[in-house]
């Protein structure tokens, strides 16, 4: 297995993987991992365009995204990415997204992806917090995030109503490069 930073030149394999991955959202025993109906779970032209525009940009450029892909025999088997919040004054925080191909779930790839990303963020950026949102009934994902050091910050009950069912949303966060303490800010 190889982990690499995606560039605008190697996105096609990622998009094939991502479309397959999104189509598994909520199918069979797979819980919803995206707040999207089963029927609408696929790679859309809009999502593809967002990635195509964001991946080449550098951190702190408007609309940037850093995407890392895990490959085995040249096939993408997982991904992890960070992107900025759209709000001003949040440059010290990022949002995390990730996925693992169904055929390799439960084999430790999720942990490897998160560990790799944390190390990369600490080495290459001044980002202080990695935040994420996860559908609350996705217990496997929440357990993975807790195992990797993320803490639950809160939960919004009935955040989404998808396919006639209510879904809660959990926010989790990990401190990676704390530069200023709360006590320092209060002084």
Secondary structure in CASP SS format (residue, H / E / C, confidence):
PFRMAT SS
TARGET T0000
AUTHOR 0000-0000-0000
METHOD secondary structure of the structure
MODEL  1
X C 1.00
X E 1.00
X E 1.00
X E 1.00
X E 1.00
X C 1.00
X C 1.00
X C 1.00
X C 1.00
X C 1.00
X H 1.00
X H 1.00
X H 1.00
X H 1.00
X H 1.00
X H 1.00
X H 1.00
X H 1.00
X H 1.00
X H 1.00
X H 1.00
X H 1.00
X H 1.00
X C 1.00
X C 1.00
X C 1.00
X C 1.00
X C 1.00
X C 1.00
X C 1.00
X C 1.00
X C 1.00
X C 1.00
X C 1.00
X C 1.00
X C 1.00
X C 1.00
X C 1.00
X C 1.00
X C 1.00
X C 1.00
X C 1.00
X C 1.00
X C 1.00
X H 1.00
X H 1.00
X H 1.00
X H 1.00
X H 1.00
X H 1.00
X H 1.00
X H 1.00
X H 1.00
X H 1.00
X H 1.00
X C 1.00
X C 1.00
X C 1.00
X C 1.00
X C 1.00
X C 1.00
X C 1.00
X C 1.00
X C 1.00
X E 1.00
X E 1.00
X E 1.00
X E 1.00
X E 1.00
X E 1.00
X E 1.00
X E 1.00
X C 1.00
X C 1.00
X E 1.00
X E 1.00
X E 1.00
X E 1.00
X E 1.00
X E 1.00
X E 1.00
X E 1.00
X E 1.00
X E 1.00
X C 1.00
X C 1.00
X C 1.00
X C 1.00
X C 1.00
X C 1.00
X C 1.00
X C 1.00
X E 1.00
X E 1.00
X E 1.00
X E 1.00
X E 1.00
X E 1.00
X E 1.00
X E 1.00
X C 1.00
X H 1.00
X H 1.00
X H 1.00
X C 1.00
X C 1.00
X C 1.00
X C 1.00
X H 1.00
X H 1.00
X H 1.00
X H 1.00
X H 1.00
X H 1.00
X H 1.00
X H 1.00
X H 1.00
X H 1.00
X H 1.00
X H 1.00
X H 1.00
X H 1.00
X H 1.00
X H 1.00
X C 1.00
X C 1.00
X C 1.00
X C 1.00
X E 1.00
X E 1.00
X E 1.00
X E 1.00
X E 1.00
X E 1.00
X E 1.00
X C 1.00
X C 1.00
X C 1.00
X H 1.00
X H 1.00
X H 1.00
X H 1.00
X H 1.00
X H 1.00
X H 1.00
X H 1.00
X H 1.00
X C 1.00
X C 1.00
X C 1.00
X E 1.00
X E 1.00
X E 1.00
X E 1.00
X E 1.00
X E 1.00
X E 1.00
X E 1.00
X E 1.00
X E 1.00
X E 1.00
X E 1.00
X C 1.00
X C 1.00
X E 1.00
X E 1.00
X E 1.00
X E 1.00
X E 1.00
X E 1.00
X E 1.00
X E 1.00
X E 1.00
X E 1.00
X E 1.00
X C 1.00
X C 1.00
X C 1.00
X C 1.00
X C 1.00
X C 1.00
X H 1.00
X H 1.00
X H 1.00
X H 1.00
X H 1.00
X C 1.00
END
